[in-house]
């Protein structure tokens, strides 16, 4: 394995010192090391992977240096447009070193949402004309690979990708810094679910939120048919919920969202706000962290999400950080038209024994669709 410090120091010795991207579980040691050891303007956690490509391009234009963009392979989708219409040799010819976590690597056990992405990761890079290497776990081999990558980028002014397998990097964890927030996300989810009607639908975002919702339903022996667990598609749960809400106006549709997810595609708030579905309740659990992939920070605790929602056209918006305040706001929903936005500020972290959904995505979809026909 490669030590994160050694990896970053080696890049620095080759004049590579600017990093941006979206944290990934396979890259969490690198992301954690950068978070704790780099200036915030030298390691920018971007809203999404496409935005990171834009940041990297701006850095290159200003300095002529080679930037690094890190992402999970699921983020390639967000990056395709700027890679092809900004970095490409037929457009601006901008060299960027991509670090791509290879979730769903063929013949390796992984979660359902990663399997297809893992199969097409290499073919996608080849289709886009991006040269790549699967990063070695050996220091000497890594040196040779980096020399080859730098030679290629300097010569061609094109992007190059290191595809990162699981356990390529030695473990490096962020020093846990608990916030002043005492309300847990899991407690909040249980509290909200206890107030729902049998006809209400929940669309939950990828990560811990969907896992905690599933486990709560299991614990209290409730069916899962009322929930759509968005196991992938980070940032798009709110639009899935909107699509349902517009067609099922006799039901209340709840979107359980995360702060990293809502920042990733914040423009979706404007669409919800302008369409004004009366049956839409958007609940964002905000702990200021990319919790599922190592706890790297987001900017969400330092911005006013309710005011942003109101500016986009939501009818009501609240922010709570205590059970009593959440209970009071939930009590208002019976007599309020949506869209309603509720920010629930919660503590970072989850139970170590938190499980994963035991049903398949297709089973989840089919159960929900049967319910929606009633």
Order of alpha helices (4+ residues) and beta strands (2+ residues): alpha-beta-alpha-beta-alpha-beta-alpha-beta-alpha-beta-alpha-beta-alpha-beta-alpha-beta-alpha-beta-alpha-alpha-beta-beta-beta-alpha-beta-alpha-beta-alpha
